[in-house]
Amino acid sequence: MRRDILRLAGIAAVLITALVLVAVYYLRAQRLERTAQVAERASTDNSIFVRPHSRSMGPENAKVTVVEFLDPECESCRAIYPMVKHLLGQYAGRIRFVVRYMPLHPNSIYAAGALEAAGEQGRFWDMLEILFQNQPDWGNHHAPKPELIPGYAQQIGLDMQAFERSLSVGAHRALVEADHADGRSLGVTGTPTFFVNGRLLERLGHEQLKALIEEELAK
Protein backbone atom coordinates (compact mmCIF):
# COMPACT_ATOMS: atom_id res chain seq x y z
CA MET A 1 0.00 0.00 0.00
CA ARG A 2 2.73 2.43 1.01
CA ARG A 3 4.67 1.51 -2.12
CA ASP A 4 1.65 2.30 -4.30
CA ILE A 5 1.22 5.68 -2.59
CA LEU A 6 4.87 6.53 -3.18
CA ARG A 7 4.58 5.45 -6.81
CA LEU A 8 1.50 7.65 -7.32
CA ALA A 9 3.22 10.56 -5.59
CA GLY A 10 6.19 10.14 -7.92
CA ILE A 11 3.96 10.09 -10.98
CA ALA A 12 2.13 13.19 -9.74
CA ALA A 13 5.43 15.01 -9.20
CA VAL A 14 6.55 14.16 -12.73
CA LEU A 15 3.25 15.36 -14.19
CA ILE A 16 3.39 18.61 -12.23
CA THR A 17 6.96 19.26 -13.38
CA ALA A 18 5.95 18.57 -16.98
CA LEU A 19 3.01 20.97 -16.73
CA VAL A 20 5.22 23.71 -15.28
CA LEU A 21 7.74 23.27 -18.10
CA VAL A 22 4.98 23.39 -20.70
CA ALA A 23 3.57 26.56 -19.13
CA VAL A 24 6.99 28.23 -19.08
CA TYR A 25 7.63 27.25 -22.70
CA TYR A 26 4.19 28.51 -23.73
CA LEU A 27 4.66 31.89 -22.01
CA ARG A 28 8.11 32.28 -23.53
CA ALA A 29 6.74 31.46 -26.97
CA GLN A 30 3.98 34.00 -26.48
CA ARG A 31 6.48 36.71 -25.55
CA LEU A 32 8.63 35.94 -28.58
CA GLU A 33 5.61 35.97 -30.87
CA ARG A 34 4.43 39.28 -29.40
CA THR A 35 7.88 40.83 -29.83
CA ALA A 36 8.01 39.67 -33.45
CA GLN A 37 4.53 41.06 -34.14
CA VAL A 38 5.47 44.45 -32.67
CA ALA A 39 8.68 44.57 -34.71
CA GLU A 40 6.78 43.72 -37.88
CA ARG A 41 4.14 46.36 -37.14
CA ALA A 42 6.83 48.95 -36.40
CA SER A 43 8.52 48.27 -39.74
CA THR A 44 5.29 48.82 -41.69
CA ASP A 45 3.50 51.50 -39.63
CA ASN A 46 5.76 53.37 -37.24
CA SER A 47 3.10 56.08 -36.79
CA ILE A 48 1.18 53.73 -34.51
CA PHE A 49 3.62 54.58 -31.71
CA VAL A 50 3.36 58.37 -31.99
CA ARG A 51 0.22 60.09 -33.22
CA PRO A 52 -0.10 63.83 -33.99
CA HIS A 53 -2.02 64.31 -30.73
CA SER A 54 0.52 62.50 -28.56
CA ARG A 55 2.04 64.42 -25.66
CA SER A 56 5.81 64.31 -25.70
CA MET A 57 8.93 65.69 -24.05
CA GLY A 58 12.29 66.04 -25.75
CA PRO A 59 13.39 66.79 -29.31
CA GLU A 60 11.20 65.38 -32.05
CA ASN A 61 14.29 64.40 -34.04
CA ALA A 62 15.86 62.51 -31.14
CA LYS A 63 17.64 59.30 -32.07
CA VAL A 64 15.62 57.38 -29.48
CA THR A 65 11.89 57.62 -28.82
CA VAL A 66 10.53 56.06 -25.64
CA VAL A 67 6.78 55.48 -25.70
CA GLU A 68 4.87 54.62 -22.54
CA PHE A 69 1.30 53.37 -22.58
CA LEU A 70 0.06 54.43 -19.17
CA ASP A 71 -3.08 54.74 -17.10
CA PRO A 72 -3.26 57.74 -14.73
CA GLU A 73 -5.12 55.55 -12.24
CA CYS A 74 -2.57 52.71 -12.42
CA GLU A 75 -0.55 52.22 -9.22
CA SER A 76 2.36 50.69 -11.12
CA CYS A 77 2.51 53.70 -13.47
CA ARG A 78 2.68 55.95 -10.44
CA ALA A 79 5.41 53.83 -8.85
CA ILE A 80 7.58 53.81 -11.96
CA TYR A 81 7.18 57.50 -12.82
CA PRO A 82 10.19 58.62 -10.69
CA MET A 83 12.33 56.15 -12.65
CA VAL A 84 11.08 57.62 -15.92
CA LYS A 85 11.86 61.16 -14.72
CA HIS A 86 15.36 60.09 -13.70
CA LEU A 87 16.09 58.62 -17.12
CA LEU A 88 14.66 61.68 -18.86
CA GLY A 89 17.08 63.81 -16.89
CA GLN A 90 19.98 61.47 -17.56
CA TYR A 91 19.36 61.46 -21.31
CA ALA A 92 18.08 65.02 -21.67
CA GLY A 93 18.27 66.19 -25.27
CA ARG A 94 19.04 62.67 -26.52
CA ILE A 95 15.69 60.95 -26.19
CA ARG A 96 12.05 61.81 -26.76
CA PHE A 97 9.47 60.58 -24.28
CA VAL A 98 5.90 60.05 -25.49
CA VAL A 99 2.80 59.38 -23.41
CA ARG A 100 -0.04 57.24 -24.74
CA TYR A 101 -3.18 56.37 -22.82
CA MET A 102 -4.28 52.84 -21.95
CA PRO A 103 -7.39 53.31 -19.76
CA LEU A 104 -8.00 50.17 -17.70
CA HIS A 105 -9.67 51.55 -14.55
CA PRO A 106 -13.08 53.16 -13.88
CA ASN A 107 -11.85 56.77 -13.74
CA SER A 108 -9.01 56.50 -16.25
CA ILE A 109 -10.77 58.23 -19.13
CA TYR A 110 -11.86 61.11 -16.89
CA ALA A 111 -8.31 61.51 -15.55
CA ALA A 112 -6.88 61.39 -19.06
CA GLY A 113 -9.37 64.08 -20.08
CA ALA A 114 -8.15 66.20 -17.18
CA LEU A 115 -4.57 65.76 -18.40
CA GLU A 116 -5.54 66.85 -21.90
CA ALA A 117 -7.54 69.81 -20.57
CA ALA A 118 -4.46 70.87 -18.62
CA GLY A 119 -2.36 70.31 -21.73
CA GLU A 120 -4.48 72.85 -23.58
CA GLN A 121 -3.11 75.39 -21.11
CA GLY A 122 0.47 74.14 -21.44
CA ARG A 123 0.43 72.31 -18.10
CA PHE A 124 0.18 68.65 -19.10
CA TRP A 125 3.32 67.53 -17.24
CA ASP A 126 2.40 69.49 -14.12
CA MET A 127 -1.01 67.82 -14.11
CA LEU A 128 0.50 64.37 -14.62
CA GLU A 129 2.83 65.01 -11.70
CA ILE A 130 0.10 66.12 -9.32
CA LEU A 131 -2.24 63.31 -10.34
CA PHE A 132 0.43 60.73 -9.56
CA GLN A 133 1.32 62.45 -6.30
CA ASN A 134 -2.31 62.31 -5.14
CA GLN A 135 -3.36 59.08 -6.81
CA PRO A 136 -3.87 57.22 -3.49
CA ASP A 137 -6.60 59.77 -2.70
CA TRP A 138 -8.51 60.24 -5.95
CA GLY A 139 -7.67 56.86 -7.50
CA ASN A 140 -8.09 54.52 -4.55
CA HIS A 141 -9.49 51.36 -6.16
CA HIS A 142 -11.77 50.65 -3.20
CA ALA A 143 -13.07 54.18 -2.70
CA PRO A 144 -12.07 56.43 -5.62
CA LYS A 145 -12.75 60.16 -5.43
CA PRO A 146 -12.39 61.55 -8.97
CA GLU A 147 -14.20 64.69 -7.80
CA LEU A 148 -10.87 65.71 -6.23
CA ILE A 149 -9.21 66.11 -9.63
CA PRO A 150 -10.47 69.66 -10.41
CA GLY A 151 -8.94 70.74 -7.10
CA TYR A 152 -5.52 69.59 -8.33
CA ALA A 153 -6.03 71.61 -11.51
CA GLN A 154 -6.71 74.64 -9.35
CA GLN A 155 -3.58 73.96 -7.29
CA ILE A 156 -1.35 74.20 -10.37
CA GLY A 157 -2.99 77.46 -11.38
CA LEU A 158 -5.16 76.49 -14.34
CA ASP A 159 -7.94 78.66 -15.71
CA MET A 160 -10.74 76.68 -14.10
CA GLN A 161 -13.50 77.87 -16.39
CA ALA A 162 -11.58 76.68 -19.44
CA PHE A 163 -10.60 73.46 -17.66
CA GLU A 164 -14.17 72.61 -16.63
CA ARG A 165 -15.50 73.52 -20.07
CA SER A 166 -13.00 71.21 -21.74
CA LEU A 167 -13.94 68.36 -19.41
CA SER A 168 -17.70 68.88 -19.65
CA VAL A 169 -17.87 68.46 -23.43
CA GLY A 170 -15.80 65.27 -23.38
CA ALA A 171 -13.59 66.68 -26.11
CA HIS A 172 -10.76 64.24 -25.48
CA ARG A 173 -12.60 60.93 -25.22
CA ALA A 174 -12.03 60.04 -28.88
CA LEU A 175 -8.31 60.74 -28.48
CA VAL A 176 -8.05 58.45 -25.46
CA GLU A 177 -10.01 55.72 -27.23
CA ALA A 178 -7.70 56.01 -30.25
CA ASP A 179 -4.69 55.48 -27.98
CA HIS A 180 -6.43 52.47 -26.45
CA ALA A 181 -7.02 51.00 -29.91
CA ASP A 182 -3.38 51.50 -30.90
CA GLY A 183 -2.28 49.86 -27.67
CA ARG A 184 -4.50 46.86 -28.26
CA SER A 185 -3.18 46.43 -31.78
CA LEU A 186 0.34 46.41 -30.34
CA GLY A 187 -0.59 43.75 -27.82
CA VAL A 188 -0.65 46.04 -24.79
CA THR A 189 -2.72 44.40 -22.06
CA GLY A 190 -1.36 46.12 -18.96
CA THR A 191 0.29 49.30 -17.79
CA PRO A 192 2.88 50.58 -17.86
CA THR A 193 4.12 49.21 -21.18
CA PHE A 194 7.19 50.73 -22.84
CA PHE A 195 8.46 50.72 -26.41
CA VAL A 196 11.92 52.04 -27.31
CA ASN A 197 12.18 52.87 -31.01
CA GLY A 198 9.36 50.41 -31.53
CA ARG A 199 11.02 47.65 -29.48
CA LEU A 200 8.95 46.24 -26.65
CA LEU A 201 10.51 46.39 -23.18
CA GLU A 202 9.86 42.82 -22.12
CA ARG A 203 10.93 43.11 -18.48
CA LEU A 204 9.93 46.20 -16.56
CA GLY A 205 12.73 47.84 -14.60
CA HIS A 206 15.17 50.74 -14.50
CA GLU A 207 18.20 48.79 -15.68
CA GLN A 208 16.25 47.02 -18.41
CA LEU A 209 14.84 50.28 -19.80
CA LYS A 210 18.21 52.00 -19.56
CA ALA A 211 19.92 49.12 -21.37
CA LEU A 212 17.40 49.26 -24.22
CA ILE A 213 17.88 53.03 -24.53
CA GLU A 214 21.66 52.56 -24.59
CA GLU A 215 21.36 49.89 -27.29
CA GLU A 216 19.37 52.22 -29.51
CA LEU A 217 21.67 55.19 -28.88
CA ALA A 218 24.66 53.06 -29.84
CA LYS A 219 23.25 52.13 -33.25
N, C-alpha and C positions, 0 to 999 in steps of 0.2 A: 504493500500500500504506500509506504513512505517513498519507495523507489519510483512508483508511478507519479506521485506528487512532484518529486524532484524532476522527473522527465518532463512533465507538463510545464513546470516552472521554467525549465530550460528552453522548451519550445516557445513559450510565451515571450521570454527575453529575446530570443532570436527574432521573432516576429516584430516585436516593438522596435528593436534596433533597425530592422529592415525598413519599417515604416518611417522612422526618423530620417534615415538616409534618403529615402524616396522624397520625403517632404523637403529636405534641404536641397536636393538636386532640382526639384520642381521650382522652388523659389529662386534658385540661382539662374535657372533657365529663363524664368519669367523676367528677372532683372536684365539679363543679357538681351532678351528679345525687345524689352522696352527701350533699352539704350540704343539698340540698332534702329528701332522705329523712329526715335527722336532724331538720331543722326540723319536718317533718310529724309525726314520731314524738314530738317534744317537746311539740307542741301537743295531742296526744291522750293521751299517757301520760308525764307528766313524772317519775313515780316510777321510771322505768327508770334515771334518772341517780343517784338516791340511794335506797337501800333501808334498811329499819330497822336492818340489821346494819352499815351502812357506817360506817367510822371517819372522823371529821371533826374539824376544828379551826376555831374561830371561831363566832360566833353563828348559831344555826339560822335566825334571821329576817333574816340579812344580805341586803342588796339583790342581791348578786352571789354566786353559788355556782360555784366552780371545781372541776371533777371531773377527776381524773387516773386513767386506766387505766394501771396500772404492773405491772411484773414485778420482784420483788426481785433476780432474777438478771440483769436487763437492764443492760448497761453504759451505755446511753444514759440510762436512768432514773437511774442513779447520777450520771452527769455533769451532769444537769440539776437534780438535787435542790438544790444550793446556790442556783440561780436561783429555785427555788420558795420556798425559805426566805427569800430576800431580799424577794420580793414579798409574802409573808405578813407580814413585819415592816413593810413599807412601807404595807400596807393593813390593818394590825391593827385589828380591830373593825368593819371595813367589808366584809370578804369572808369566806366560809366555804369551806374547802378540804376536799374529800372524796376519799378514796382508794378506788379499786376495783381488783380484781385481774384481770390478764390473763396467766395463766401460759403461757409460750411456751418455757420451757427445762426440762431434765430435773429440776432440783431446785426449781422454782418453787413447786409446791404445798406441798412440805415447808417451804420458807422462809416462805410465806404462813401456814402453820399455826403456825409459831414466832411470827410477828407477832401472830396472834390469841391464842395462849397467853399472850404477854406482855401483850396488851391486857386479858386477864382480870384481870391484876394492876395495871392502870392504867399500864402502861409501854410501850404500843404505839409511841409516837413515839421513845422512847429505843431501842427494839429496831430500828426502821426506820433510825435514825441509825447504829447500830453495824453493822448488816448492810451498809449502803452503804459505810461506812468500810472494812470488811474484805472487801468483795465480791471483790477480786482474789485473795484466798486461798481462801475457801470456794466461790466461784462461778466459778473459772477454767474456761472452756469446754473446755479441753483436758485438765485434770486437776482436776475439782471435788472439794472436800472438805467436803460438807455435815455431816460429823460434827463439824466445828468449831463449828457453830451453838450447841449447848447451852453451850459455853464462853463465848460472847458473852452469853447469858442470865445466866450466873453473874456475869459482869463487871458487869452493870448491877444486880445485887443481887436477882434474882428468887428466889422460893421454888422451888427446883429440883424438889422432889418434885411440886408442883402443875404445874409446867411440863412435866415429863416425862410425867406422867399425862395431861395435856391432849393432848400430841402422840401418845402411844401409842394412844389410842382413835380417832384421826383425826376428832375432833369437828368440825373446821372444813372438811373437804373439800367437803361439800355447799355451804357458803357460797362457797367459792372457785369452784366449778363454776357456781354461780348468777351470780356476777360475770362469769365467762367467757361465759356464755350471753347476758347483757345486752350485753356488749361486742360480741359477734358480731352481734347484732341491730341494733346501732348502726353496724355497718360497721368496727369496730376490727380491724385486722389486724396492727398493730405497736405497740410501746411506746417511749416514752410517748405517749399520746394524750390531749389535753385538750379539755374542753367548758366553755364559760363561759356560764352560764344557758342551757344546752342548745345553744349555738352551737359548732360544731366549729372548733378552731384549725387552720387549714389549713396554715400554715407554722410550724414549731417554732422558737421563739426568744424571748429575753427581751423585746425591743421589741414583737414581735407579740402575745405574751401580755398584756403591760402595756397595749397599745393596745386590745385587746378588753375587758379589765377596765374601762378608762377609758370606753369606749363604753357599757358596761352601767351603770356608775355614773352616767353623765350622763343616762340616760333618766328 
